[in-house]
Amino acid sequence: MKKTQNHVTRDTVTKHETRVMEAMDLAVGYGRKTVVAGINQEMLKGQFICLLGPNGSGKTTILRTLSRLLSPLKGAVYLNGRMLNDLNSVELAKALAVVLTERLSPGLITAFEFSAMGRHPYTGFLGRLSEEDIRKTEEALLLVNAGDISDRYFNELSDGERQKVILARALAQEPEVIVLDEPTLHLDLKHRIELIAILRRFSREKGITVIVSLHDVDIALKIAETVILVKDGTITECGPPEEVVKEETIARLYDLNYAHYSNCLGAMELKANGDGAAVYVVAGGGTGTAVYRLLSKHGFNIITGVIHENDIDCHVARSIGAKVISEKPFGNIRKGKLHRSFAFLEKAECLIDSGFPIGPSNRRNLKLVLKAIERKKRVYTLRHRKPAGDLFGECAQELFYCQGVTSVLKELAKRDP
């Protein structure tokens, strides 16, 4: 996408980038009430565009205006260089398909018959399906992995199956643009992922421009080529997610107080480091992640280190609000960091050895385990007895051995009050 934030640059589209839609100085809303203003956005062929923002920010209003279900309060929307309002209904239906969040109950018709409604712009006055219309409908059902349910009644389908059929109806229109408002809203995880994968395939293989609003921020940032962030009646950011989406951007967009979006993880973590008993976790190499999340859910106060700053455990621990003693990437743990860890260890009720892999750079962390044993603190380990014996010698007899992460919690529950 060749544009600066919130500004259309008409002369930058190359021969490989065909502009399909464009919003120019667009203001959207209801009656005289403006919901979002100053929208300047070009949409290219095959582009996957995602609107993100809190509820009530205006995402649906924008999509309904782009679909001509609402009239602009100001400015205009262009489709293939023509103003949207200048297109007749058949021309619009051949170029643009819409999938909204409303639950549909079309009566006693099959999935095939419902999908075939997408051929309406091509069937003429009597609405009879030609052989080509039937073929196009069957092809659309196959493309959304719904060929095996084409003979079932629409009202008997699950939410995930219904959404596939609705998408098949849109695809049967052979549109250049598909506009979708929260298409994953009522779906379980399997069907959410499947639907998003289908949409991505449409954009990549069929060259269909997909414009969608989502609440699944993690998924949106992984698949969208362009994200449009909407809040408080304005477009706050627009562009490739890799450039415009930062940790502080997501925090401001959703007013996050109890969660943290991590750029490194590409995901949200709940800030839930509790005020319960302090537990020191020695981790690294991703072995601490499940331990942190488990302790966090149960209200423990987590201290962890020494972890290298490029370790995934470091990113997860910081995201949930744990106290982290970190070291610079790739270097050996310095004595000063280790002594600082000893000081924090004194505040902890117990220590958990996550079974972290050991190399020259983090070998000093073994001294934390030995120090905890020396201080008569309980030490829970996720290592097997023989590897632990090789590392800690006779001190390994003092460890509490846990067979998995959940068994750590059971052992913690047994500790003396």
ZIFEN-V561322 format. One record per helix or strand. SS is the DSSP state (H for helix, E for strand). FROM is the first residue (numbers start at 0). LEN is the number of residues. If there is no record, write none. Layout:
# ZIFEN-V561322
ss=SS from=FROM len=LEN
ss=SS from=FROM len=LEN
This chain:
# ZIFEN-V561322
ss=E from=2 len=2
ss=E from=6 len=2
ss=H from=9 len=3
ss=E from=18 len=12
ss=E from=32 len=12
ss=E from=47 len=5
ss=H from=58 len=8
ss=E from=73 len=6
ss=E from=81 len=2
ss=H from=83 len=3
ss=H from=88 len=7
ss=E from=95 len=4
ss=E from=109 len=1
ss=H from=110 len=13
ss=H from=130 len=13
ss=H from=146 len=3
ss=E from=152 len=1
ss=H from=153 len=3
ss=H from=158 len=14
ss=E from=176 len=5
ss=H from=188 len=18
ss=E from=208 len=5
ss=H from=216 len=7
ss=E from=225 len=6
ss=E from=233 len=6
ss=H from=240 len=4
ss=H from=246 len=8
ss=E from=258 len=4
ss=E from=266 len=4
ss=E from=277 len=5
ss=H from=288 len=9
ss=E from=300 len=8
ss=H from=311 len=9
ss=E from=322 len=5
ss=H from=334 len=13
ss=E from=349 len=4
ss=H from=362 len=12
ss=E from=377 len=4
ss=H from=384 len=14
ss=E from=399 len=2
ss=H from=404 len=10
